[in-house]
Amino acid sequence: MSVLQIEGDDFTLDGEPFRIISGGLHYFRVHPQQWADRLRKARQMGLNTVETYVPWNLHQPRPDVFRLDAGLDLPAFLDLAAAENLHVLLRPGPYICAEWEGGGLPSWLLAEPDIRLRSQDPVYLAAVETYFQQLLPPLLDRLATRGGPVLAVQVENEFGAYSDDTAHLAHLADLLRSLGVDVPLFTCDQPADLARGSLPGVLATANFGSRARQGLAALRAHQPSGPLMCTEFWIGWFDRWGGHHVVRDRAQVFVDGQPIGVLERENHERAIVFTAPAAGSVLRVLVENQGRVNYGQGMHDRKGLLGPVRLNGAELTGWANRPLPLTDLSGLAFAPAEGPAVGPVFHRGTFDIEEPADTFVHLPGWSKGNVWINGFHLGRHWSRGPQRSLYVPGPVLRPGPNEITVLELHTTSLDRTVELRKQPDLGPTEE
């Protein structure tokens, strides 16, 4: 049993001075058959610890469903870390940011019209407590106090950038303790937010990607004693489709099945001019969830048609709504093999390989949509870039025939081919 303790300005492990040398390894972003390989490589890089967030919206996709299996088998991931002699910093949220959909908060929370996220709102707290009551018990045996790899657990995430409600942080810390978490707790914030986001009696840590001396100095000024710890040292940043961040929806508009235009929030578009071919024409709007805001006050990011749709000033009512979750591809109708196919439409093809290995799928001539291989979702493709390829984990592939499915929302070149290449195309690099 290796127990982390704070003694003066240092960490100790089993009474000996200990420096945490950690890197982020998020199990939910790695194919589970690659966990052991990635953990071994982390240790071979010289790390003694890995940190991981826990995405609430994956583990509890609906209020009545909780998952801790397959690619979400967090206990198994922690056991593999222990097998590699790696310690773990666990960051269960409930909000995680992580450049992840809604910061990890499940979208079904927004079904409550007046919910106040990341607050003492009783509706929100009840959901958090139910989630933690399901998540934490299977993890308790993985705490360092019980011989497991988890050295410490984070309370919320960068809360000071959102609120200064210390009572909420204290409530979450008490909840973790009441459910059996007896390892050290810590908070993390950017240097300017330390006063708003820290909690008395809990180790405060700082997040920054440059100016380390200034960041640590701010942490020391806020916290006169205790280890100086940077929980997130940013070595890069995410790419945005089209290079501009302005993170609601994109709506394709059709009349009698024919596309007439696209409305995009990033272009501040609110109207389309068109001529209806005849009275009684059918208007359809395909709204794409491009991801929920994951940071700041804009997290109340509901999807779909959020306000009235008007035609020549008159409100249109009586809409029928058909969700397409795309979690199950069985039963899909596919585009014909020959001739042009204007989207939205699903395409299906097959390819043979001899030996599975990591690769990258490229889609020259395609416009926008999603890609699956053997039913495993690889991600979105969009010709506007910057990235023009998608990573294919080796375990997704199998010797012999493999199936690829592409949802194309617009149109493609006539040959409708995809390519598997050894190298990615991540687009032009900033100067």
Helices and strands as residue ranges (DSSP letters): E 4-7, E 10-13, E 16-18, E 22-24, G 27-29, G 32-34, H 35-44, E 49-53, H 56-59, G 70-72, H 74-83, E 87-91, G 101-104, G 107-111, H 122-135, G 137-142, G 144-146, E 150-154, G 159-161, H 166-178, E 185-189, G 191-193, H 194-197, E 203-208, H 212-222, E 230-233, G 241-243, E 249-255, E 258-264, G 265-267, E 283-289, G 297-299, E 309-311, E 314-316, E 345-353, E 359-362, E 368-373, E 376-382, E 389-392, G 394-396, E 400-408, E 419-421
